[in-house]
Amino acid sequence: AKDSNVAITLSLGGAGGDGGKSDFVHVTNFDTGEILTKGDNSYGIFAQSIGGGGGAAGAGSTETGSAETSVSLAIGGLGGVGSRGGDVTVDNHG
């Protein structure tokens, strides 16, 4: 029998999760329609619907010790799918 010194290493990263969908946003200001703000760049009404981004994939990494022959393979996972925001409406009457 012949002795051999071979190291084989394999690493796979996991996949990221999908982002979540946000729903609609509806803002209503019917009484007087008056909005007071204070300070530079202040928003009177700021309405938004933000969908979630996809999750980050896991990284693959390997480490091998000393060997006469070594084979290493590292494969990262896939990132998750992003999602969309919902419709936004603002009603301001006064």
Contacts in CASP RR format, 6 or more apart in sequence:
PFRMAT RR
TARGET T0000
AUTHOR 0000-0000-0000
METHOD contacts of the structure
MODEL  1
AKDSNVAITLSLGGAGGDGGKSDFVHVTNFDTGEILTKGDNSYGIFAQSI
GGGGGAAGAGSTETGSAETSVSLAIGGLGGVGSRGGDVTVDNHG
4 68 0 8 1.000
4 69 0 8 1.000
5 67 0 8 1.000
5 68 0 8 1.000
5 69 0 8 1.000
6 67 0 8 1.000
6 68 0 8 1.000
6 69 0 8 1.000
6 70 0 8 1.000
6 71 0 8 1.000
7 64 0 8 1.000
7 65 0 8 1.000
7 67 0 8 1.000
7 69 0 8 1.000
7 70 0 8 1.000
7 71 0 8 1.000
8 70 0 8 1.000
8 71 0 8 1.000
8 72 0 8 1.000
9 62 0 8 1.000
9 63 0 8 1.000
9 64 0 8 1.000
9 70 0 8 1.000
9 71 0 8 1.000
9 72 0 8 1.000
9 73 0 8 1.000
10 62 0 8 1.000
10 73 0 8 1.000
11 60 0 8 1.000
11 61 0 8 1.000
11 62 0 8 1.000
11 73 0 8 1.000
11 74 0 8 1.000
11 75 0 8 1.000
12 60 0 8 1.000
12 75 0 8 1.000
12 76 0 8 1.000
12 77 0 8 1.000
13 57 0 8 1.000
13 58 0 8 1.000
13 59 0 8 1.000
13 60 0 8 1.000
13 75 0 8 1.000
13 76 0 8 1.000
13 77 0 8 1.000
14 57 0 8 1.000
14 58 0 8 1.000
14 76 0 8 1.000
14 77 0 8 1.000
14 78 0 8 1.000
15 57 0 8 1.000
15 58 0 8 1.000
15 77 0 8 1.000
15 78 0 8 1.000
15 79 0 8 1.000
15 80 0 8 1.000
16 54 0 8 1.000
16 55 0 8 1.000
16 56 0 8 1.000
16 57 0 8 1.000
16 58 0 8 1.000
16 77 0 8 1.000
16 78 0 8 1.000
16 79 0 8 1.000
16 80 0 8 1.000
17 54 0 8 1.000
17 55 0 8 1.000
17 79 0 8 1.000
17 80 0 8 1.000
17 81 0 8 1.000
18 54 0 8 1.000
18 55 0 8 1.000
18 80 0 8 1.000
18 81 0 8 1.000
18 82 0 8 1.000
18 83 0 8 1.000
19 51 0 8 1.000
19 52 0 8 1.000
19 53 0 8 1.000
19 54 0 8 1.000
19 55 0 8 1.000
19 80 0 8 1.000
19 81 0 8 1.000
19 82 0 8 1.000
19 83 0 8 1.000
20 51 0 8 1.000
20 52 0 8 1.000
20 53 0 8 1.000
20 82 0 8 1.000
20 83 0 8 1.000
21 51 0 8 1.000
21 52 0 8 1.000
21 83 0 8 1.000
21 84 0 8 1.000
21 85 0 8 1.000
21 86 0 8 1.000
22 49 0 8 1.000
22 50 0 8 1.000
22 51 0 8 1.000
22 52 0 8 1.000
22 83 0 8 1.000
22 84 0 8 1.000
22 85 0 8 1.000
22 86 0 8 1.000
23 49 0 8 1.000
23 86 0 8 1.000
24 49 0 8 1.000
24 86 0 8 1.000
24 87 0 8 1.000
24 88 0 8 1.000
24 89 0 8 1.000
25 47 0 8 1.000
25 48 0 8 1.000
25 49 0 8 1.000
25 86 0 8 1.000
25 87 0 8 1.000
25 88 0 8 1.000
25 89 0 8 1.000
26 88 0 8 1.000
26 89 0 8 1.000
26 90 0 8 1.000
26 91 0 8 1.000
27 45 0 8 1.000
27 47 0 8 1.000
27 89 0 8 1.000
27 90 0 8 1.000
27 91 0 8 1.000
28 90 0 8 1.000
28 91 0 8 1.000
29 35 0 8 1.000
29 45 0 8 1.000
29 90 0 8 1.000
29 91 0 8 1.000
29 92 0 8 1.000
29 93 0 8 1.000
30 91 0 8 1.000
30 93 0 8 1.000
30 94 0 8 1.000
31 94 0 8 1.000
32 94 0 8 1.000
33 92 0 8 1.000
33 93 0 8 1.000
33 94 0 8 1.000
34 94 0 8 1.000
35 44 0 8 1.000
35 45 0 8 1.000
35 92 0 8 1.000
37 43 0 8 1.000
37 44 0 8 1.000
45 90 0 8 1.000
45 92 0 8 1.000
47 88 0 8 1.000
47 89 0 8 1.000
47 90 0 8 1.000
48 88 0 8 1.000
49 85 0 8 1.000
49 86 0 8 1.000
49 87 0 8 1.000
49 88 0 8 1.000
50 85 0 8 1.000
51 82 0 8 1.000
51 83 0 8 1.000
51 84 0 8 1.000
51 85 0 8 1.000
51 86 0 8 1.000
52 82 0 8 1.000
52 83 0 8 1.000
52 85 0 8 1.000
53 80 0 8 1.000
53 82 0 8 1.000
53 83 0 8 1.000
54 79 0 8 1.000
54 80 0 8 1.000
54 81 0 8 1.000
54 82 0 8 1.000
54 83 0 8 1.000
55 79 0 8 1.000
55 80 0 8 1.000
56 79 0 8 1.000
57 76 0 8 1.000
57 77 0 8 1.000
57 78 0 8 1.000
57 79 0 8 1.000
57 80 0 8 1.000
58 76 0 8 1.000
58 77 0 8 1.000
59 74 0 8 1.000
59 76 0 8 1.000
59 77 0 8 1.000
60 74 0 8 1.000
60 75 0 8 1.000
60 76 0 8 1.000
60 77 0 8 1.000
61 74 0 8 1.000
62 72 0 8 1.000
62 73 0 8 1.000
62 74 0 8 1.000
64 70 0 8 1.000
64 72 0 8 1.000
END
